[in-house]
Amino acid sequence: MLAHARSRSAVLVLAALLASALVLVAPARVGAAPADTRPVAGFINFPGLGKHKAPNVRVLWFTKDWQYLGQKNANGGSYALNLAPGTYWLQFVDQRPSWRTDKYAPTDVKVTVSARKPTVKDVTMKHGAFVTGRVTTGSGPGGKARVAVARTLPDGRDQSFDTTANGRGQFAIGGLPEGTWSVFAWDKKKNWVGKSTWVGKVRTGRGKDVRIRLRQRSGSLRVLLYTPDGSALGGRTTVTVTSAKTGQWWTATARGGTAVFKGVYPGRYRLKFDGAGNWLASQGRIQKANVRSHRASIGTYKVTRRGGWITGRAVDAGAPAYPLPGAQVQLYDAYGTKLDETKASDAGAFTLDGQLATQRNLTVVINPDPLTGGWAQTVSYCRFDPTSLPGVSVTQGKETSLGAIGVGRTPGQAGPCA
């Protein structure tokens, strides 16, 4: 939803090996997975806190275009990270309960990590706004209803904060950024639904009180997810449906290509698929579904965007006719995030796949069989060093073939392994 960018010094070399009649990709030797980070640290200031203990905070980091990379706790009024040189967004989130109306709002800071020295970047948390209120249904108080405030940001991203009402339907949601919000509620018993409640603008340090009335009887929706060849989408994944009438959303886990949503508002829906297996995230209209009160509806959603995949063979660089079975093969993106890992077959062959969109500057790392400490039987029983291949590109829906990748032997060996 993580890691760091890495610099690359190795180059891609193609060598014609006449003895084996094979073309090898000769990568760089590495001692471990890609790594080239610098320290980033700073103080977290809490205005108005006085002598009270600083709250626990979680810091999340993103690329400069808001691609999620990672998160960790940052307690005691300061934080420390290790990031590759470059520009990032850091987001600091107050971890106190959502009902705290004095909770700080998520606070974003932009930081440029230096390659030459530690980077110090302090952050001052922003006071949050809050929304309070009460939920009622067609049969009485909305006890234990789930309540969320939501908005769409100028860049198109959705933002929401949620809580659970008490037994009398009362709720409070603090730590909101200043802005214009709507409120949604979900009946715990899944019998009642309603349209969103307009809150309007809430200002820093202030709040608004609203009444949420759920008066419409709900229905249910079953969605069948399938792939271009007509087969059911395998595995488990999270999917979200959004009402075309109200904008309210429901989330469920799809298993074996089926997701069931109970207690939904009547009408038609769109689905957001977060991606699973080799299939990339997508969203679109659910076909053949029109939810009605007191009734079940069935619809379908076709998953069409397959990720790219990378193939190759791990071989002895000194004798490429010999494969390296059992080698651990890993794939990292330009930020150092591990995207996939697999094990080479007896023939040294491997496939790296998953939700791989079109991208450049990937790195393939081959670690000779970790179970043997890097030893493998080729011309003799030789030891091999970890090897990396930078500058790899992948294209959505297509194969990238790397061919035979020569893995170098550990220097200093005698006999045939020299």
SULRA-V598086 format. One record per residue. RES is the residue in one letter. NEAR is the number of other ideal C-beta (glycine too) atoms within 12 Angstrom. Layout:
RES_NEAR, RES_NEAR
This chain:
M_16, L_23, A_30, H_32, A_33, R_34, S_22, R_28, S_15, A_24, V_14, L_24, V_21, L_18, A_21, A_14, L_23, L_10, A_15, S_22, A_11, L_26, V_22, L_36, V_36, A_29, P_38, A_29, R_26, V_29, G_15, A_19, A_28, P_36, A_24, D_27, T_30, R_28, P_23, V_34, A_25, G_25, F_21, I_35, N_23, F_31, P_19, G_18, L_20, G_9, K_7, H_11, K_12, A_26, P_28, N_23, V_34, R_24, V_39, L_30, W_42, F_27, T_29, K_20, D_15, W_22, Q_23, Y_19, L_34, G_29, Q_22, K_25, N_20, A_32, N_19, G_15, G_24, S_23, Y_39, A_25, L_33, N_26, L_41, A_35, P_26, G_31, T_24, Y_38, W_28, L_40, Q_33, F_42, V_33, D_36, Q_25, R_25, P_20, S_29, W_25, R_23, T_29, D_28, K_37, Y_38, A_34, P_33, T_33, D_27, V_30, K_21, V_33, T_21, V_34, S_19, A_18, R_10, K_12, P_20, T_30, V_21, K_32, D_21, V_33, T_21, M_37, K_30, H_30, G_38, A_35, F_37, V_46, T_32, G_34, R_29, V_40, T_27, T_31, G_20, S_17, G_20, P_27, G_37, G_24, K_23, A_39, R_33, V_44, A_36, V_42, A_31, R_30, T_16, L_17, P_10, D_9, G_9, R_15, D_22, Q_26, S_31, F_38, D_27, T_34, T_24, A_34, N_21, G_16, R_16, G_31, Q_27, F_43, A_33, I_41, G_33, G_40, L_43, P_34, E_22, G_26, T_23, W_35, S_33, V_46, F_41, A_48, W_39, D_38, K_26, K_22, K_27, N_26, W_33, V_40, G_35, K_22, S_30, T_31, W_22, V_33, G_21, K_19, V_34, R_22, T_24, G_22, R_21, G_32, K_26, D_21, V_31, R_24, I_39, R_27, L_40, R_22, Q_28, R_25, S_36, G_33, S_31, L_41, R_30, V_43, L_30, L_43, Y_24, T_25, P_14, D_11, G_13, S_16, A_23, L_36, G_19, G_23, R_18, T_33, T_23, V_41, T_31, V_42, T_32, S_34, A_21, K_20, T_31, G_26, Q_40, W_31, W_38, T_26, A_30, T_21, A_35, R_21, G_18, G_30, T_26, A_39, V_28, F_37, K_25, G_35, V_47, Y_41, P_29, G_28, R_25, Y_42, R_28, L_39, K_29, F_35, D_27, G_28, A_31, G_29, N_28, W_36, L_27, A_25, S_29, Q_23, G_23, R_21, I_36, Q_20, K_18, A_32, N_24, V_37, R_19, S_22, H_16, R_17, A_21, S_31, I_23, G_34, T_27, Y_37, K_27, V_39, T_21, R_25, R_30, G_34, G_33, W_31, I_37, T_29, G_39, R_35, A_48, V_42, D_40, A_38, G_30, A_29, P_32, A_22, Y_33, P_34, L_48, P_29, G_29, A_41, Q_32, V_45, Q_36, L_43, Y_37, D_35, A_30, Y_37, G_36, T_31, K_28, L_34, D_30, E_23, T_28, K_25, A_35, S_19, D_18, A_19, G_36, A_27, F_40, T_28, L_41, D_28, G_30, Q_33, L_35, A_27, T_18, Q_27, R_18, N_24, L_38, T_45, V_50, V_44, I_48, N_34, P_41, D_30, P_23, L_14, T_19, G_17, G_29, W_24, A_37, Q_22, T_33, V_23, S_19, Y_21, C_33, R_27, F_44, D_32, P_33, T_42, S_38, L_45, P_32, G_25, V_38, S_27, V_37, T_20, Q_26, G_21, K_18, E_22, T_30, S_23, L_39, G_30, A_38, I_45, G_42, V_49, G_36, R_33, T_24, P_14, G_11, Q_21, A_13, G_11, P_16, C_26, A_15
